[in-house]
């Protein structure tokens, strides 16, 4: 294991309200990873938790968009100030309908979202879906004065926070089945938890929590995804994508097997 392996990782399955938020803390310094779930936390508590993990050299996997599509933000700015909405002008395009669809996607999805679509994933739109409410809470938390010294980088190139997407992580590890949702199927959650438990020896309380709640399972997977990111085993932005990723955020999807995180 590299010397840079994070000693702790935290997975935050952020929701618009604290009572739906699940947070998983994994200590990797013991013989077997120690997993526990934090109680329901207010925004200041979440800020304190991130700061504590960072002080220990840990990595935080945040299951929430860290930003909005730049072109969407620009369009809203133009609208507010009564400027020409240039995105709607397709009169000079050789194929206006296709051009219209193209700009619509750029308003709905960030660069990282469009990259995930190319890989077969189905991310939600932070500009046109209820996910935007979660992103608003995330922005409030990460903008806390207590976290500013950490110099958070939305691309994940630096700092302790990585944006993660548990459903994409599970798919990349081969733990989900096409057309079967672990969000609504307790039997599917039990199957996924059993596969993770075989590698990690989860405490009974953590195993039961993940079987009963997809929020807790997502928090566990977010913490595992943070481990992958800390080890450099996720797909990050390349140099050409970096500037935009530092504004919009970037989803870190694991590139290796789950077992590699535990070797």
C-alpha positions in Angstrom: 0.0 0.0 0.0 1.4 3.4 -0.9 2.6 5.7 1.9 0.0 8.2 0.8 -2.9 5.9 1.5 -5.5 8.0 3.5 -5.7 6.8 7.1 -9.4 7.7 7.3 -12.0 8.3 4.7 -15.5 9.8 5.1 -18.5 9.2 2.9 -21.2 11.8 3.0 -24.5 11.0 1.3 -25.8 14.5 1.4 -29.5 15.3 1.3 -31.3 18.6 1.4 -32.2 18.0 5.1 -30.0 16.6 7.9 -32.4 13.8 8.8 -31.9 12.2 5.3 -28.2 12.6 5.3 -26.0 9.6 6.0 -22.3 9.8 7.0 -19.9 6.9 7.1 -16.4 7.1 8.7 -13.8 4.4 8.0 -10.5 4.1 9.9 -8.0 2.2 7.7 -5.2 2.1 10.3 -6.5 -1.0 12.2 -5.9 -4.6 11.1 -9.4 -4.6 9.5 -11.1 -1.3 8.4 -13.3 0.1 11.2 -16.6 1.3 9.9 -19.1 3.4 11.8 -21.9 5.8 10.9 -22.2 9.2 12.4 -25.6 10.4 13.9 -27.7 12.9 12.1 -25.6 16.1 11.8 -26.4 19.8 11.3 -24.4 21.8 8.8 -21.9 23.1 11.4 -21.4 19.5 12.5 -20.7 18.4 9.0 -18.2 21.2 8.6 -16.4 20.1 11.8 -16.4 16.5 10.6 -14.7 17.5 7.3 -12.2 19.6 9.1 -11.4 16.7 11.5 -10.9 14.2 8.7 -8.7 16.7 6.8 -6.6 17.2 9.9 -5.9 13.5 10.1 -4.8 13.4 6.4 -8.1 11.8 5.4 -10.2 12.1 2.2 -13.9 13.0 2.1 -16.2 11.6 -0.6 -19.1 14.0 -1.1 -22.1 12.5 -2.8 -23.4 15.9 -4.1 -22.5 18.1 -7.1 -19.9 20.6 -6.2 -20.9 23.1 -8.9 -23.2 23.9 -11.8 -22.7 23.8 -15.5 -20.8 27.0 -16.5 -23.0 27.6 -19.5 -26.1 27.3 -17.3 -24.7 29.9 -14.9 -23.9 32.2 -17.8 -27.4 31.8 -19.2 -29.0 32.7 -15.9 -26.6 35.8 -15.6 -27.7 36.9 -19.1 -31.4 36.4 -18.2 -31.1 38.4 -15.0 -29.4 41.3 -16.7 -31.7 41.3 -19.8 -28.9 40.4 -22.2 -29.3 38.4 -25.4 -29.8 34.7 -24.6 -27.2 33.6 -27.1 -27.7 29.9 -26.4 -31.1 30.1 -28.1 -29.8 31.5 -31.4 -29.5 28.5 -33.7 -30.3 30.5 -36.9 -26.7 30.2 -38.2 -26.3 26.6 -37.4 -26.3 24.1 -40.4 -28.7 21.9 -38.5 -30.8 23.9 -36.0 -32.6 21.0 -34.3 -29.4 19.2 -33.6 -27.7 22.4 -32.4 -30.6 23.1 -30.1 -30.3 19.7 -28.5 -26.5 20.2 -28.1 -26.9 23.5 -26.1 -29.7 22.0 -24.0 -27.3 19.2 -22.9 -24.6 21.7 -22.0 -27.1 23.7 -19.9 -28.3 20.5 -18.1 -25.1 18.7 -17.6 -21.6 19.5 -16.5 -18.5 18.3 -18.4 -18.1 15.5 -15.8 -21.7 14.4 -16.3 -21.3 14.3 -20.0 -18.1 12.2 -19.6 -20.1 9.7 -17.4 -22.8 9.4 -20.0 -20.1 8.4 -22.5 -19.1 5.6 -20.0 -22.6 4.3 -19.7 -23.7 6.0 -16.5 -26.9 8.1 -16.0 -26.1 11.1 -13.8 -28.8 13.5 -12.7 -28.9 17.2 -13.8 -27.9 19.6 -11.1 -29.5 22.5 -13.0 -32.8 21.0 -13.9 -33.4 18.3 -11.2 -34.2 18.3 -7.4 -30.5 17.5 -7.0 -30.0 21.3 -7.2 -31.3 21.7 -3.6 -28.7 19.2 -2.4 -26.0 21.2 -4.3 -27.2 24.4 -2.6 -26.7 22.8 0.9 -23.3 21.4 -0.2 -22.1 24.9 -1.4 -23.1 26.3 2.0 -21.2 23.7 3.9 -18.0 23.8 1.8 -18.0 27.6 1.8 -17.8 27.7 5.7 -15.0 29.9 6.9 -13.6 27.0 8.9 -12.9 25.1 5.7 -11.4 27.9 3.6 -7.8 27.2 4.9 -8.1 23.7 3.3 -8.2 25.4 -0.2 -10.9 23.0 -1.5 -10.5 22.1 -5.1 -13.7 21.0 -6.8 -11.8 19.0 -9.4 -10.3 16.8 -6.7 -6.7 17.5 -7.8 -6.0 18.9 -4.4 -7.6 19.2 -1.0 -9.4 16.6 1.1 -12.8 16.6 -0.7 -13.7 14.5 -3.8 -17.1 14.5 -5.5 -18.3 10.9 -5.8 -21.3 9.1 -7.2 -22.1 5.9 -5.4 -24.2 4.3 -8.1 -21.4 4.8 -10.6 -18.8 3.4 -8.2 -20.9 0.3 -7.6 -21.3 -0.2 -11.3 -17.6 0.3 -11.9 -16.9 -2.4 -9.3 -19.4 -4.8 -10.9 -21.7 -4.8 -7.9 -24.9 -3.7 -9.5 -27.2 -5.4 -12.1 -28.7 -3.6 -15.1 -32.3 -2.8 -14.5 -32.3 -3.7 -10.8 -32.3 -0.7 -8.4 -30.7 -1.1 -5.0 -32.5 2.1 -4.0 -35.9 0.3 -4.0 -35.0 -3.4 -3.6 -33.9 -4.5 -0.1 -32.8 -7.9 -1.6 -30.5 -6.1 -4.0 -29.0 -4.1 -1.1 -28.4 -7.3 0.8 -26.6 -8.8 -2.1 -24.3 -5.7 -2.5 -23.6 -5.5 1.2 -22.7 -9.2 1.3 -20.1 -8.7 -1.4 -18.6 -5.7 0.5 -18.8 -7.6 3.8 -16.9 -10.5 2.3 -13.9 -8.1 1.8 -14.2 -5.8 4.7 -15.8 -7.8 7.6 -18.4 -5.1 8.3 -19.6 -4.7 11.9 -23.1 -6.1 12.3 -24.5 -2.7 13.0 -23.1 -1.2 9.8 -24.1 -4.2 7.7 -27.7 -4.0 9.0 -27.8 -0.2 8.5 -26.8 -0.6 4.9 -29.2 -3.4 4.2 -32.1 -1.4 5.6 -31.2 2.1 4.2 -29.9 3.0 0.7 -28.7 6.3 2.2 -26.4 4.4 4.6 -25.2 2.1 1.8 -24.5 5.2 -0.4 -22.5 6.7 2.5 -20.4 3.6 2.8 -19.8 3.4 -0.9 -18.9 7.2 -0.9 -16.3 6.4 1.8 -14.9 3.6 -0.2 -14.8 5.8 -3.3 -12.9 8.4 -1.3 -10.4 5.7 -0.5 -10.0 5.0 -4.2 -9.5 8.7 -4.9 -6.9 9.0 -2.2 -5.0 6.1 -3.7 -5.2 7.7 -7.2 -7.5 5.0 -8.5 -10.3 7.1 -9.9 -10.8 8.8 -13.2 -9.9 12.4 -12.7 -10.0 15.3 -15.2 -7.1 15.6 -17.7 -5.1 18.8 -18.1 -7.5 20.1 -20.8 -10.5 19.5 -18.6 -9.0 20.8 -15.3 -9.9 24.5 -15.5 -13.6 23.7 -16.1 -13.6 20.9 -13.5 -12.3 23.4 -10.9 -15.5 25.4 -11.5 -18.1 22.8 -12.1 -16.8 19.9 -10.0 -15.7 16.5 -11.1 -17.1 13.0 -10.2 -14.4 10.6 -9.2 -15.3 7.1 -10.4 -13.0 4.2 -9.4 -10.9 2.6 -12.1 -9.8 -0.6 -10.3 -11.4 -3.4 -8.4 -12.9 -2.9 -4.9 -10.5 -5.5 -3.5 -7.5 -3.3 -4.5 -8.6 -0.8 -1.8 -8.1 -3.4 0.9 -4.9 -5.1 -0.1 
